[in-house]
């Protein structure tokens, strides 16, 4: 394997790995949003 082939292989694996990790993080975020949905606070009194 020459230098150029090795370089392109490492670059493509690196980019693919980055995209895979970002995809997994987005799945974790969606899962956490489903487990802990956002609830807006209702203010009963004025602060200050």
NORZIBEL-V542507 format. One line per field, one symbol per residue. ss: DSSP state (@ for helix, = for strand, . for the rest). psi: psi as a letter, one per 30 degrees, with the letter a starting at -180 (. if undefined). A space follows every 10 residues. Layout:
BEGIN
ss=???
psi=???
END
This chain:
BEGIN
ss=..@@@@@@@@ @@@@@@@@@@ @@@@@@@@@@ @@@@@..... ........
psi=kleeeeeeee eeeeeeeeee eeeeeeeeee eeeeeilkjk kjkflkk.
END
